[in-house]
Amino acid sequence: MQNIDIVNGLLQLGFETGWVVNGTEITLWENPESIPTISEIASAVERHKQKQQAEAQAKAEAKAAAQAKLAALGLTIDDLTALGL
């Protein structure tokens, strides 16, 4: 597990502050809750990745839907950009 994975896992678990990750270790923990286990962090990392993928897919689907609506009107994104929209 890389540094960014541990950070994302802690954020996914709801720990926004009170910790420092150095390399692949949590070197400072100032939260009243106990430090999550590697297993808990790994599960949170997977949930974070799934959430990111779902958000990216939703964004791509929304873009495709918008482009389809524009195409039905005979417009493109470049047309809207030229209009300043």
N, C-alpha and C positions, 0 to 999 in steps of 0.2 A: 504494500500500500504506500502510495506517495503522499507527500505533504499536502497537496491540494485535496486529496481524497479524505484525509483526516479532518481537514478544515471543513470541507463540505459535509462530512458526516456529522461533525459537532453542530454545525449550523442546522442541519436537517433535524437533529435531536432537540433543537431549541436552545442550545447554548450559544448565545450571540456574543457574550463577553465573559471575562473571568478565566481565560486560559491563554496559553502560548504554546504553539507547536513549533518545534525546532527540528528540522529534518523530518524524521518519521516518529518523533517522540513528543508527547505532551510534557513539556518541561515546567509548566506552571499551571496550577489549578486552584482558583479562588472561588469556586462555587460551593454552596452548601450541600449540593448533591454529590454523590461519589462519582469518580471518574468512570465514564462508560468503558465497558470491556471492548477489546478489539472486535469481538463478534458483534456487539451492538453497533459499533461504528461501521463495520463492514455492511451490515444490513441497512443502516441509514444511507450509506454511500450508494447502494443499489437503488434504494427508493429515490434518492436525489437524481440519479442517472435516468430512471424511468420518468420522473417528473420533467426533467429537461427535454427528454425525447418527446413526451406528450405535448409539451408546450411548443416545441419546434414543429411538430406535425400539425397542431392546431393553427399555428401561424401560416404554414404553407397552404393548408386547406382554405383559410380565410383569404389569402392572396389569390389563390386559384379561383375562388368564388367571385371575388371582386373583379378579376380580369375577365371572367365569363360574363358578368353583368355589363362591363364596359364594352366587350365585344358585341353583345346583343344591341347595344346602342350605337355601334360603329365607331367606338372610341378606343384609344390605347392609353396606357399610363403616360407615354410621351405627350399625348394631346393634353392631358390634365396638367402635366408639368409646364407645358407651354402656356397654359391659361393661369398658371400660378396657384393651382389647387393642390 
